[in-house]
Amino acid sequence: MANLNLARANDREIAEQLRAITEQANETVEKIEAAEARLEQAKAAASRSAAALAQSGDKQAEIEASLMVQAIEGYKTRSIGTAPMLLSEASVNEAIRLNQLLDEANSSTTDLLEELRSLLEDRRLSNLEAEQAALEAEQAQGELEAQLETLQEQQNVQIGLKEEAERRIDDWAGELTAYAREDAAVQDLIGRSAETVSTGVASPTNPSALGFQWPIQAPMTSPYGYRIHPVYGTRRLHAGIDLGAPRGTPIAASNDGTVIFAGVRGGYGNTVLVDHGGGIVTLYAHLSEFDTGEGQALTRGDIVGFVGATGTATGNHLHFEVRVNGGPVNPVNYLP
């Protein structure tokens, strides 16, 4: 997996890398479990081979002892002279009996030698199996250690990504909280101004008939409405529209009205609020400079300030809002 520059990565890249490293870590855990199982199997096979070798060793010693006894008995039997035994019927009978015993001993010896040969072959195979089991156990141990090291590396990356994601979630939550505070403050400003500003314009039944104009001629870069974070899934109301324009672009009052606020307003940065009566207020945010002041009466098209990127802004643009009785509405409905 390619290294990720956390400072430059966007939220979706962070989430994708976290998902990928989590999948890899889960796969590594499965490999570790398989390696542990192979190691246990190899150890069990080595233990069985060792037990078989020990048992066959005891059997080999037993057979070799029997062969030694038969060899001694055979030697004794062959040491008895046969000439005197031919002098009587009893001697002949004894000789016949001894020969029969020798034949039986020879047959027993042959069986023991065959059993010993088979046992030695079994021991040779058991030795090979023991060596193979030991080799497999060593390989399984090496694989297990390698996978454990890989898992540690993956977990370190995972921790870093999780910490970054959590930091960004906290930032996003902080922005939501800050927006809520700013929105409440704006509504408070509008509420207080309503007590002193004339409300000679009636509430519209058809907003487009009010004659509001665009504050600047520029493309809309972000519309009004709820924004759903692409990674965290949280919702935040974008209470206005963003119009992208160069720094210093003049901003016109959208309609006749009175400036009720011109100053710094948290994440809005340099902000102007214009009361148009009838509970309708327009807001102009992120200004680089002001060209009006609180209490000033404006005619539609008068300059209130200039485009900038003050407050919480990633680039030069005008954030424009229309509020009715303090609450934000879609500005597009009030524009030509």
C-alpha positions in Angstrom: 0.0 0.0 0.0 1.4 3.4 -1.0 2.3 5.7 1.8 -0.3 8.4 2.4 0.5 12.0 3.2 -2.1 12.5 6.0 -1.7 16.3 5.9 -2.6 16.5 2.2 -5.1 13.6 1.9 -8.8 14.3 1.8 -11.3 12.7 4.1 -12.3 10.1 1.5 -8.7 9.0 0.9 -8.2 8.7 4.7 -11.3 6.5 5.0 -10.4 4.4 2.0 -6.9 3.8 3.3 -8.3 2.9 6.7 -10.7 0.5 5.1 -7.9 -1.1 3.0 -5.4 -1.5 5.9 -8.2 -2.9 8.1 -9.0 -5.6 5.4 -5.3 -6.3 5.1 -4.9 -6.7 8.9 -7.9 -9.0 9.0 -6.3 -11.1 6.3 -3.0 -11.2 8.2 -4.9 -12.4 11.3 -6.3 -15.2 9.3 -2.8 -16.1 8.0 -1.5 -16.0 11.6 -4.3 -18.4 12.7 -3.5 -20.7 9.8 0.3 -20.6 10.6 -0.5 -21.4 14.3 -2.6 -24.3 13.3 0.2 -25.6 11.0 2.7 -25.2 13.8 0.6 -27.2 16.2 0.1 -29.9 13.5 3.8 -30.0 12.9 4.6 -30.3 16.6 2.0 -33.1 17.0 3.5 -34.9 14.0 7.0 -34.5 15.5 5.7 -35.8 18.9 4.1 -38.9 17.2 7.3 -39.6 15.3 9.4 -39.4 18.5 7.0 -41.7 20.3 7.1 -44.2 17.4 10.9 -44.1 17.3 11.1 -44.7 21.1 8.6 -47.6 20.8 10.4 -49.2 17.8 13.7 -48.8 19.7 12.4 -50.8 22.5 11.2 -53.5 20.1 14.5 -53.5 18.3 16.3 -54.2 21.6 13.9 -57.0 22.4 14.4 -58.7 19.0 18.2 -58.3 19.1 18.2 -59.9 22.6 16.1 -62.8 21.3 18.5 -63.3 18.4 21.4 -63.3 20.8 19.7 -66.0 22.9 19.0 -68.2 19.9 22.5 -67.8 18.6 23.9 -69.0 21.9 21.5 -71.9 22.0 22.3 -72.9 18.5 26.0 -72.8 19.2 25.5 -75.1 22.2 23.4 -77.5 20.2 25.9 -77.7 17.3 28.7 -78.4 19.8 27.2 -81.8 20.8 29.0 -84.6 19.0 26.9 -86.8 16.7 29.1 -89.9 16.2 28.5 -91.5 19.6 24.7 -91.0 19.1 24.7 -93.3 16.1 25.6 -96.3 18.3 22.1 -96.9 19.6 18.5 -96.3 18.7 18.2 -93.9 21.6 21.1 -91.9 20.2 19.5 -91.8 16.8 16.2 -90.6 18.3 18.0 -87.9 20.2 19.8 -86.8 17.0 16.5 -86.6 15.2 15.0 -84.6 18.0 18.0 -82.2 18.0 17.8 -81.7 14.2 14.2 -80.8 14.6 15.0 -78.3 17.3 17.7 -76.8 15.0 15.2 -76.5 12.2 12.7 -74.8 14.5 15.4 -72.4 15.8 16.5 -71.6 12.2 12.9 -70.8 11.3 12.4 -68.6 14.4 15.6 -66.8 13.7 14.5 -66.1 10.1 11.3 -64.7 11.4 13.1 -62.6 13.9 15.5 -61.3 11.3 12.6 -60.4 8.9 10.8 -58.6 11.8 14.1 -56.8 12.6 14.6 -55.8 9.0 11.0 -54.5 8.8 11.4 -52.7 12.1 14.6 -51.0 10.9 12.8 -49.8 7.7 10.0 -48.4 9.8 12.5 -46.6 12.0 14.2 -45.2 8.9 10.8 -43.9 7.7 10.0 -42.6 11.2 13.3 -40.7 11.2 12.5 -39.1 7.9 9.0 -38.2 9.1 10.5 -36.7 12.2 13.0 -34.7 10.2 10.2 -33.5 7.9 7.9 -32.6 10.8 10.8 -30.6 12.5 11.4 -28.8 9.2 7.7 -28.0 8.8 7.5 -26.8 12.4 10.5 -24.5 11.8 8.9 -23.1 8.6 5.6 -22.6 10.3 7.3 -20.8 13.2 9.1 -18.5 10.7 6.0 -17.8 8.8 4.1 -17.1 12.1 6.8 -14.6 13.2 6.8 -12.9 9.8 3.0 -12.5 9.8 3.1 -11.2 13.4 5.6 -8.6 12.3 3.4 -7.6 9.3 0.4 -7.3 11.5 2.3 -5.0 13.9 3.2 -2.8 11.0 -0.4 -2.8 9.7 -1.8 -2.0 13.1 0.6 1.0 13.5 -0.6 2.4 10.1 -4.2 1.7 11.2 -3.7 3.6 14.5 -2.3 6.6 12.6 -5.2 6.6 10.2 -7.8 6.2 12.9 -6.3 9.1 14.9 -6.3 11.3 11.8 -9.9 10.3 11.0 -11.0 11.0 14.6 -9.2 14.4 14.6 -11.1 15.3 11.4 -14.4 14.1 12.9 -13.7 16.4 15.9 -12.9 19.3 13.5 -16.1 18.7 11.6 -18.1 18.5 14.8 -16.4 21.7 15.9 -17.4 23.4 12.7 -21.0 22.2 13.2 -20.9 23.6 16.7 -19.3 26.9 15.6 -21.9 27.2 12.8 -24.7 26.7 15.3 -23.2 29.5 17.5 -22.8 31.8 14.5 -26.3 31.1 13.2 -27.7 31.8 16.6 -25.7 35.0 16.8 -26.9 36.1 13.3 -30.5 35.4 14.3 -30.0 37.4 17.5 -28.6 40.3 15.5 -31.6 40.2 13.1 -34.0 39.9 16.0 -32.5 43.0 17.7 -32.4 45.0 14.5 -36.1 44.3 13.9 -37.0 46.5 16.8 -35.3 49.5 15.3 -35.5 49.1 11.5 -38.7 49.9 9.5 -40.6 47.0 8.2 -42.3 48.8 5.3 -41.9 46.0 2.8 -44.5 43.2 3.1 -43.5 39.5 3.3 -43.4 38.2 -0.3 -45.8 35.7 -1.7 -43.6 35.4 -4.8 -40.0 36.1 -3.8 -38.8 36.6 -7.4 -41.1 39.6 -7.7 -39.1 41.5 -5.0 -36.5 42.7 -7.4 -33.4 41.4 -5.6 -30.3 41.4 -7.8 -27.2 39.1 -7.7 -24.6 40.7 -5.4 -21.9 39.8 -7.9 -21.9 38.2 -11.4 -19.9 35.0 -10.7 -20.4 31.2 -10.9 -22.1 29.4 -8.1 -19.5 27.1 -6.5 -21.7 25.7 -3.8 -25.6 25.7 -3.6 -27.9 26.2 -0.7 -29.0 23.0 1.2 -27.8 20.3 3.4 -24.3 19.0 2.9 -23.7 15.3 3.8 -20.1 14.6 4.7 -18.9 12.1 2.1 -17.1 10.0 4.8 -18.6 10.6 8.2 -22.2 10.9 7.0 -23.0 13.9 9.2 -25.4 16.6 7.9 -24.7 20.3 7.9 -26.9 23.0 6.4 -25.1 25.3 4.0 -27.3 28.2 4.7 -26.5 30.2 1.6 -24.8 30.0 -1.8 -21.1 30.5 -2.6 -20.1 32.6 -5.6 -16.5 32.2 -6.7 -14.8 35.4 -7.7 -11.3 37.0 -7.4 -10.2 38.8 -4.3 -11.3 42.4 -4.4 -14.4 41.9 -6.6 -17.0 44.6 -5.6 -20.1 43.2 -3.8 -23.4 45.0 -4.3 -26.4 45.2 -2.0 -29.0 42.9 -3.3 -31.8 45.3 -2.6 -32.6 48.5 -0.7 -32.1 48.3 3.0 -30.2 49.3 6.1 -26.9 47.8 7.4 -27.5 46.2 10.7 -24.1 44.7 11.2 -20.7 45.2 9.6 -17.9 43.4 11.4 -16.2 40.0 12.1 -18.6 37.1 12.7 -16.7 33.9 13.6 -16.4 31.5 10.7 -18.1 34.0 8.4 -15.2 36.3 8.7 -15.8 39.9 7.7 -19.6 40.0 7.4 -22.3 42.5 6.4 -26.0 42.1 7.3 -28.6 44.2 5.4 -32.2 44.5 6.6 -34.6 44.9 3.8 -37.7 45.0 5.9 -40.6 42.5 6.1 -38.3 40.2 8.1 -35.9 39.7 5.1 -32.2 40.1 5.7 -29.3 39.4 3.4 -25.8 38.3 4.6 -22.5 38.8 2.8 -19.6 36.9 4.3 -15.8 36.3 3.9 -15.2 39.9 2.7 -11.7 41.1 2.3 -12.7 44.7 3.1 -15.8 46.7 4.1 -17.3 49.6 2.1 -20.2 50.3 4.4 -21.0 50.6 8.0 -23.6 49.8 10.6 -26.7 52.0 10.3 -26.0 53.0 6.7 -29.0 53.2 4.3 -28.3 51.4 1.0 -29.9 51.4 -2.4 -29.8 48.3 -4.5 -26.4 48.1 -6.2 -24.5 50.1 -3.6 -21.2 48.5 -2.7 -21.0 46.8 0.7 -17.5 45.4 0.5 -15.2 43.2 -1.6 -14.7 39.5 -2.1 -12.1 37.8 0.1 -11.4 34.6 2.2 -11.7 35.8 5.8 -13.1 33.4 8.4 -13.4 29.8 7.6 -12.8 29.8 3.8 -10.5 27.8 1.6 -10.4 30.4 -1.2 -11.8 33.7 -2.3 -15.5 33.7 -2.7 -18.7 35.4 -1.5 -21.0 33.5 0.8 -24.5 35.0 0.3 -27.5 34.3 2.5 -31.1 35.3 2.5 -32.9 35.0 5.9 -36.6 35.4 6.6 -37.5 36.1 10.3 -34.0 35.0 11.2 -34.1 31.6 9.4 -32.1 30.8 6.3 -33.9 30.2 3.0 -32.7 29.5 -0.5 -31.3 32.8 -1.9 -31.9 31.6 -5.5 -35.7 32.0 -4.9 -35.1 35.8 -4.3 -32.9 36.5 -7.2 -33.8 37.3 -10.8 
